[in-house]
Protein backbone atom coordinates (compact mmCIF):
# COMPACT_ATOMS: atom_id res chain seq x y z
CA UNK A 1 0.00 0.00 0.00
CA UNK A 2 1.56 3.31 -1.06
CA UNK A 3 0.34 6.89 -1.45
CA UNK A 4 2.91 7.86 -4.10
CA UNK A 5 5.49 6.37 -6.48
CA UNK A 6 8.29 8.93 -6.02
CA UNK A 7 10.43 7.11 -3.40
CA UNK A 8 10.38 3.87 -5.38
CA UNK A 9 11.43 5.62 -8.56
CA UNK A 10 14.27 7.35 -6.68
CA UNK A 11 15.52 3.94 -5.57
CA UNK A 12 15.33 2.64 -9.15
CA UNK A 13 17.41 5.61 -10.29
CA UNK A 14 19.93 4.94 -7.53
CA UNK A 15 20.23 1.27 -8.44
CA UNK A 16 23.20 1.96 -10.72
CA UNK A 17 25.74 4.66 -11.55
CA UNK A 18 24.22 7.26 -13.88
CA UNK A 19 26.06 9.36 -16.46
CA UNK A 20 25.06 12.78 -17.78
CA UNK A 21 24.50 10.94 -21.07
CA UNK A 22 21.71 8.90 -19.41
CA UNK A 23 19.65 12.01 -18.72
CA UNK A 24 16.81 12.67 -19.12
CA UNK A 25 15.95 9.32 -17.52
CA UNK A 26 12.21 8.66 -17.51
CA UNK A 27 10.48 6.15 -15.24
CA UNK A 28 6.72 5.68 -15.75
CA UNK A 29 4.24 3.68 -13.69
CA UNK A 30 0.51 3.21 -14.15
CA UNK A 31 -0.66 1.63 -10.93
CA UNK A 32 -2.76 1.79 -7.76
CA UNK A 33 -2.27 4.34 -4.98
CA UNK A 34 -4.09 4.69 -1.66
CA UNK A 35 -4.64 7.94 0.23
CA UNK A 36 -6.69 8.29 3.40
CA UNK A 37 -9.05 11.06 2.33
CA UNK A 38 -11.47 12.16 5.11
CA UNK A 39 -14.82 10.37 4.73
CA UNK A 40 -16.73 13.65 4.42
CA UNK A 41 -14.76 14.61 1.29
CA UNK A 42 -15.31 11.36 -0.65
CA UNK A 43 -17.48 11.95 -3.71
CA UNK A 44 -18.23 9.27 -6.31
CA UNK A 45 -15.38 8.86 -8.78
CA UNK A 46 -14.27 12.45 -8.22
CA UNK A 47 -12.63 11.92 -4.84
CA UNK A 48 -11.69 8.41 -3.75
CA UNK A 49 -9.28 6.68 -1.37
CA UNK A 50 -8.06 4.10 -3.86
CA UNK A 51 -7.01 5.38 -7.27
CA UNK A 52 -4.87 4.67 -10.31
CA UNK A 53 -2.43 7.26 -11.59
CA UNK A 54 -0.57 7.66 -14.89
CA UNK A 55 2.56 8.68 -13.05
CA UNK A 56 6.09 9.34 -14.30
CA UNK A 57 9.30 10.85 -12.98
CA UNK A 58 11.90 12.43 -15.23
CA UNK A 59 15.44 12.84 -13.90
CA UNK A 60 17.20 15.70 -15.67
CA UNK A 61 20.19 18.01 -15.64
CA UNK A 62 19.33 21.61 -14.80
CA UNK A 63 19.86 22.67 -18.41
CA UNK A 64 17.18 20.13 -19.50
CA UNK A 65 14.38 21.37 -17.23
CA UNK A 66 12.64 23.71 -19.65
CA UNK A 67 12.86 21.31 -22.60
CA UNK A 68 11.30 18.47 -20.60
CA UNK A 69 8.52 20.60 -19.11
CA UNK A 70 7.61 21.77 -22.61
CA UNK A 71 7.59 18.16 -23.82
CA UNK A 72 5.12 17.19 -21.06
CA UNK A 73 3.07 20.28 -21.89
CA UNK A 74 2.84 19.01 -25.47
CA UNK A 75 1.45 15.66 -24.26
CA UNK A 76 -1.15 17.44 -22.11
CA UNK A 77 -2.23 19.59 -25.06
CA UNK A 78 -2.49 16.57 -27.35
CA UNK A 79 -4.71 14.58 -24.95
CA UNK A 80 -6.89 17.38 -23.62
CA UNK A 81 -7.22 18.86 -27.10
CA UNK A 82 -8.50 15.55 -28.50
CA UNK A 83 -11.08 15.43 -25.71
CA UNK A 84 -12.19 19.01 -26.30
CA UNK A 85 -11.42 19.83 -22.67
CA UNK A 86 -10.10 23.36 -22.05
CA UNK A 87 -8.00 23.84 -18.92
CA UNK A 88 -6.63 26.61 -16.74
CA UNK A 89 -3.15 26.48 -15.23
CA UNK A 90 -2.12 27.45 -11.71
CA UNK A 91 1.44 27.68 -10.42
CA UNK A 92 1.30 26.35 -6.86
CA UNK A 93 4.14 27.81 -4.81
CA UNK A 94 6.00 27.06 -1.56
CA UNK A 95 3.77 25.86 1.33
CA UNK A 96 4.42 26.67 4.98
CA UNK A 97 5.73 23.15 5.70
CA UNK A 98 8.15 23.15 2.75
CA UNK A 99 11.22 20.93 2.73
CA UNK A 100 14.70 22.16 1.77
CA UNK A 101 16.20 25.58 1.38
CA UNK A 102 14.57 28.73 0.10
CA UNK A 103 17.03 29.35 -2.75
CA UNK A 104 16.23 25.97 -4.35
CA UNK A 105 12.50 26.68 -4.10
CA UNK A 106 12.91 30.03 -5.79
CA UNK A 107 14.88 28.44 -8.63
CA UNK A 108 12.23 25.76 -9.08
CA UNK A 109 9.34 28.24 -9.13
CA UNK A 110 11.18 30.47 -11.61
CA UNK A 111 11.89 27.48 -13.90
CA UNK A 112 8.19 26.50 -14.06
CA UNK A 113 7.13 30.09 -14.73
CA UNK A 114 9.74 30.44 -17.50
CA UNK A 115 8.54 27.25 -19.22
CA UNK A 116 4.91 28.46 -19.22
CA UNK A 117 5.93 31.82 -20.62
CA UNK A 118 7.94 30.15 -23.39
CA UNK A 119 4.92 27.96 -24.22
CA UNK A 120 2.71 31.07 -24.33
CA UNK A 121 0.38 29.69 -21.66
CA UNK A 122 -1.27 32.02 -19.16
CA UNK A 123 -1.24 30.89 -15.54
CA UNK A 124 -2.41 32.07 -12.14
CA UNK A 125 -0.39 31.93 -8.95
CA UNK A 126 -1.72 29.58 -6.26
CA UNK A 127 0.36 30.71 -3.26
CA UNK A 128 1.28 28.14 -0.63
CA UNK A 129 -0.38 25.20 -2.44
CA UNK A 130 2.74 23.44 -3.74
CA UNK A 131 3.75 19.96 -2.53
CA UNK A 132 6.09 19.89 0.47
CA UNK A 133 8.99 18.90 -1.81
CA UNK A 134 8.48 21.32 -4.70
CA UNK A 135 6.26 23.75 -6.64
CA UNK A 136 3.90 22.47 -9.29
CA UNK A 137 1.82 23.41 -12.30
CA UNK A 138 -1.80 22.37 -11.78
CA UNK A 139 -4.15 21.87 -14.72
CA UNK A 140 -7.77 22.48 -13.73
CA UNK A 141 -10.87 21.30 -15.60
CA UNK A 142 -14.37 22.69 -15.04
CA UNK A 143 -17.15 20.09 -14.86
CA UNK A 144 -20.80 20.32 -15.96
CA UNK A 145 -21.78 21.86 -12.61
CA UNK A 146 -19.16 24.58 -12.81
CA UNK A 147 -16.84 22.96 -10.25
CA UNK A 148 -13.11 22.91 -10.94
CA UNK A 149 -10.97 19.81 -10.50
CA UNK A 150 -7.23 19.40 -10.65
CA UNK A 151 -6.18 16.76 -13.18
CA UNK A 152 -2.74 16.99 -14.79
CA UNK A 153 0.26 18.15 -12.76
CA UNK A 154 3.90 18.95 -13.47
CA UNK A 155 6.05 19.25 -10.34
CA UNK A 156 9.67 20.31 -10.13
CA UNK A 157 11.65 18.77 -7.30
CA UNK A 158 15.15 19.67 -6.12
CA UNK A 159 14.50 18.09 -2.70
CA UNK A 160 13.99 14.34 -3.13
CA UNK A 161 17.18 13.90 -5.21
CA UNK A 162 19.01 15.52 -2.29
CA UNK A 163 17.26 13.41 0.36
CA UNK A 164 17.94 10.19 -1.55
CA UNK A 165 21.47 11.34 -2.43
CA UNK A 166 20.90 10.86 -6.16
CA UNK A 167 23.82 11.77 -8.42
CA UNK A 168 25.08 11.49 -11.97
CA UNK A 169 28.61 11.70 -13.33
CA UNK A 170 28.96 14.86 -15.42
CA UNK A 171 31.20 15.40 -18.47
CA UNK A 172 33.94 16.73 -16.17
CA UNK A 173 33.89 13.53 -14.07
CA UNK A 174 32.26 15.27 -11.09
CA UNK A 175 29.20 13.88 -9.27
CA UNK A 176 26.26 16.24 -9.60
CA UNK A 177 22.67 16.27 -8.38
CA UNK A 178 19.85 15.64 -10.89
CA UNK A 179 16.53 17.48 -10.78
CA UNK A 180 13.34 15.41 -10.62
CA UNK A 181 10.19 16.26 -12.59
CA UNK A 182 6.99 14.59 -11.39
CA UNK A 183 4.27 14.44 -14.01
CA UNK A 184 0.76 12.99 -14.32
CA UNK A 185 -1.24 13.68 -17.47
CA UNK A 186 -4.68 12.63 -16.27
CA UNK A 187 -3.91 12.44 -12.56
CA UNK A 188 -6.34 10.07 -10.85
CA UNK A 189 -7.83 7.98 -13.67
CA UNK A 190 -11.02 7.55 -11.64
CA UNK A 191 -11.42 11.31 -11.23
CA UNK A 192 -10.62 11.89 -14.89
CA UNK A 193 -13.31 9.43 -16.02
CA UNK A 194 -15.82 11.16 -13.72
CA UNK A 195 -14.96 14.61 -15.07
CA UNK A 196 -14.95 13.36 -18.66
CA UNK A 197 -18.42 11.82 -18.21
CA UNK A 198 -19.79 15.08 -16.82
CA UNK A 199 -17.96 17.15 -19.43
CA UNK A 200 -19.83 15.35 -22.21
CA UNK A 201 -22.96 14.83 -20.05
CA UNK A 202 -22.64 11.17 -21.12
CA UNK A 203 -22.84 12.16 -24.82
CA UNK A 204 -19.45 10.73 -25.71
CA UNK A 205 -18.17 11.28 -29.27
CA UNK A 206 -18.16 8.17 -31.43
CA UNK A 207 -14.45 7.45 -30.93
CA UNK A 208 -14.88 7.44 -27.14
CA UNK A 209 -18.39 5.99 -26.68
CA UNK A 210 -18.61 2.57 -24.95
CA UNK A 211 -21.07 1.51 -27.69
CA UNK A 212 -20.45 3.25 -31.01
CA UNK A 213 -23.16 1.67 -33.15
CA UNK A 214 -26.44 -0.11 -32.49
CA UNK A 215 -28.10 -2.10 -35.29
CA UNK A 216 -31.92 -1.93 -35.22
CA UNK A 217 -33.76 -4.54 -37.33
CA UNK A 218 -37.38 -3.60 -38.12
CA UNK A 219 -38.77 -7.15 -37.96
CA UNK A 220 -37.70 -10.69 -37.10
CA UNK A 221 -36.99 -11.50 -40.76
CA UNK A 222 -34.22 -8.87 -40.72
CA UNK A 223 -32.34 -10.44 -37.81
CA UNK A 224 -29.92 -12.42 -39.98
CA UNK A 225 -28.85 -9.31 -41.89
CA UNK A 226 -28.56 -7.34 -38.63
CA UNK A 227 -26.37 -10.06 -37.12
CA UNK A 228 -24.13 -10.03 -40.20
CA UNK A 229 -23.72 -6.25 -39.90
CA UNK A 230 -22.87 -6.67 -36.22
CA UNK A 231 -20.21 -9.27 -37.02
CA UNK A 232 -18.70 -7.04 -39.71
CA UNK A 233 -18.64 -4.01 -37.38
CA UNK A 234 -16.88 -6.01 -34.66
CA UNK A 235 -14.44 -7.50 -37.17
CA UNK A 236 -13.55 -3.93 -38.19
CA UNK A 237 -12.75 -3.14 -34.54
CA UNK A 238 -15.86 -1.15 -33.61
CA UNK A 239 -17.90 -1.43 -30.43
CA UNK A 240 -21.35 -2.43 -31.61
CA UNK A 241 -24.48 -4.26 -30.54
CA UNK A 242 -27.81 -5.31 -32.04
CA UNK A 243 -31.32 -4.87 -30.62
CA UNK A 244 -33.27 -8.04 -31.46
CA UNK A 245 -36.19 -7.40 -29.12
CA UNK A 246 -39.74 -7.70 -30.39
CA UNK A 247 -40.40 -3.96 -30.18
CA UNK A 248 -41.39 -1.31 -32.70
CA UNK A 249 -38.40 0.29 -34.38
CA UNK A 250 -39.50 3.75 -33.16
CA UNK A 251 -39.23 2.51 -29.57
CA UNK A 252 -35.76 1.07 -30.26
CA UNK A 253 -34.64 4.40 -31.75
CA UNK A 254 -35.93 6.39 -28.75
CA UNK A 255 -34.18 4.05 -26.34
CA UNK A 256 -30.90 4.29 -28.25
CA UNK A 257 -31.25 8.10 -28.18
CA UNK A 258 -31.79 8.06 -24.41
CA UNK A 259 -28.71 5.85 -24.04
CA UNK A 260 -26.80 8.34 -26.25
CA UNK A 261 -25.57 5.80 -28.82
CA UNK A 262 -23.73 7.82 -31.51
CA UNK A 263 -25.00 5.84 -34.53
CA UNK A 264 -28.13 3.77 -35.14
CA UNK A 265 -28.42 1.56 -38.23
CA UNK A 266 -32.05 0.81 -39.09
CA UNK A 267 -32.42 -2.19 -41.41
CA UNK A 268 -35.51 -3.54 -43.16
CA UNK A 269 -36.39 -5.31 -46.42
CA UNK A 270 -34.87 -2.67 -48.70
CA UNK A 271 -31.58 -2.55 -46.77
CA UNK A 272 -31.27 -6.35 -46.53
CA UNK A 273 -31.81 -6.74 -50.29
CA UNK A 274 -29.43 -3.96 -51.35
CA UNK A 275 -26.66 -4.35 -48.73
CA UNK A 276 -27.31 -0.87 -47.38
CA UNK A 277 -28.10 0.68 -43.99
CA UNK A 278 -30.36 3.55 -42.97
CA UNK A 279 -28.11 5.75 -40.83
CA UNK A 280 -29.34 7.84 -37.93
CA UNK A 281 -27.09 10.00 -35.73
CA UNK A 282 -28.19 10.67 -32.16
CA UNK A 283 -29.96 13.98 -31.76
CA UNK A 284 -30.51 14.30 -35.52
CA UNK A 285 -32.93 13.09 -38.17
CA UNK A 286 -32.41 10.07 -40.38
CA UNK A 287 -29.45 10.70 -42.70
CA UNK A 288 -30.83 8.33 -45.29
CA UNK A 289 -29.62 5.10 -46.81
CA UNK A 290 -26.04 4.34 -47.81
CA UNK A 291 -23.98 1.25 -48.67
CA UNK A 292 -22.68 -0.44 -45.54
CA UNK A 293 -19.11 -0.07 -46.82
CA UNK A 294 -19.64 3.71 -47.07
CA UNK A 295 -20.86 3.81 -43.47
CA UNK A 296 -17.77 1.88 -42.36
CA UNK A 297 -15.60 4.47 -44.12
CA UNK A 298 -17.50 7.32 -42.41
CA UNK A 299 -17.15 5.74 -38.97
CA UNK A 300 -13.48 4.89 -39.51
CA UNK A 301 -12.78 8.50 -40.45
CA UNK A 302 -14.65 9.97 -37.46
CA UNK A 303 -12.85 7.67 -35.03
CA UNK A 304 -9.42 8.33 -36.58
CA UNK A 305 -9.98 12.10 -36.50
CA UNK A 306 -11.45 11.97 -32.98
CA UNK A 307 -14.27 14.12 -34.30
CA UNK A 308 -16.89 15.73 -32.05
CA UNK A 309 -20.36 15.27 -33.53
CA UNK A 310 -23.03 17.95 -33.05
CA UNK A 311 -24.60 16.25 -30.00
CA UNK A 312 -21.24 15.88 -28.22
CA UNK A 313 -20.32 19.47 -29.05
CA UNK A 314 -23.62 20.76 -27.65
CA UNK A 315 -23.18 18.70 -24.47
CA UNK A 316 -19.85 20.38 -23.71
CA UNK A 317 -21.39 23.85 -23.94
CA UNK A 318 -24.43 23.26 -21.73
Secondary structure by P-SEA (a helix, b strand, c coil): ccccaaaaaaaaaaccccccccccbbbbbbbbbbbbcccccccccccccccccbbbbbbbcccaaaaaaaaaaaaaaaaaaaaccccccccccccccccccaaaaaaaaaaaaaaaaaacbbbbbbcccccccbbbbbbbbbccccbbbbcbbbbbbccccccccccccccccbbbbbbbbbbbccccaaaaaaaaaaaaccccccccccccbbbbbccccaaaaaaaaaaaaaaaccccccccccccaaaaaaaaaaacccbbbbbcaaaaaacccccccccccccccccaaaaaaaaaaaaaaccccaaaaaaaac
